[in-house]
Amino acid sequence: MVYVSPRYEDAVIFGGYEDAGGDTHDSQYESRVRTFYLSLKKHARWLPARGARVLDIGCAGGSFIDAAKRFGYEATGLELSKELVK
């Protein structure tokens, strides 16, 4: 986790998410899923057991959610970017 101080204004943060586009992000989807999945496997001994519920806030195109489901978690995500939600 990283904490940025001073924080950006809320309007700047929300604006960045709302303006995110899906075309470039989607082109990297499968490689993102693979990277997340391999990271989950690597760190499995420190993570909750398979079957745990996971919430990804700011999930973009959902690649972490897919990786978490493949890993055995019950995963759900929230995303502010209307374009990425599509």
N, C-alpha and C positions, 0 to 999 in steps of 0.2 A: 504494500500500500504506500502511496505517496500523498503527502499533504502539501499543498501549495499555499504559501502565505506571502503577501496578502492574496486573498481569493479574488478571482474575477467577479465582476458584478453578475447577478443572476441573469439579467437580460443577455449578457454576452455568452454565458454558458448555454442557456436555452436556445439562443439564436444559432449557435454552432451546431447543435443537434438537429434543429429544425431544418437547417440548410444542407445537411448531409445528403449526398446523392448515392443512389444504389448501384449504378452501372459499374463503376470502378471497384467498389467494395465487393459486389457479387462475383466479379471475375476471379477473386482470390478465395472464394468460399471454401472449396474443398481443401485447399492447403491450410486454411485457418482451422477447419475442423480437425484435420490430422495433427496439427501443432498442438491444439488444445488437448486432444485425446492423449497424445504422447506425454504431455506435461502431467495430466491426471494420473496416468499409469506410473510415471516416474516418482510422483509424490504420494502415491496411494497410502502408504503407511501412516502419513500424517493427516489424511483426509477422513471425513466421516465415511462410514461403511456404505457399500452399494445399497441402493434402496432409499437413501436419504433424500430429502427434498432440497432443491437448490433454486434460488432466485437470482437471476442475472439482471441487474438494473443497469440500463444502458446497453442492451444486448445487440445493438446494431442489426445485422442481418440474421442473427440467430446461430452463428457457427459454434459458439461455446455451448449453447443449449443442445445442439445436435451431438456434440462431443460428449457432453455430460450424460445424455440419454444412452449413447453407445457404451459409456463406461458403467452404466447401471443406475444412474440417479433418476429421480423424478424431477425434471427440470422445466422451469417456466421463466419467461423473460418479459421485461418492460422496456419499451423504446419510445423516445419522444419524436424521433424523425419520422414523419409521415411517409417519406420516400423509402426509407429502409424498412418500415413495417410492411409496405406493399410486397 
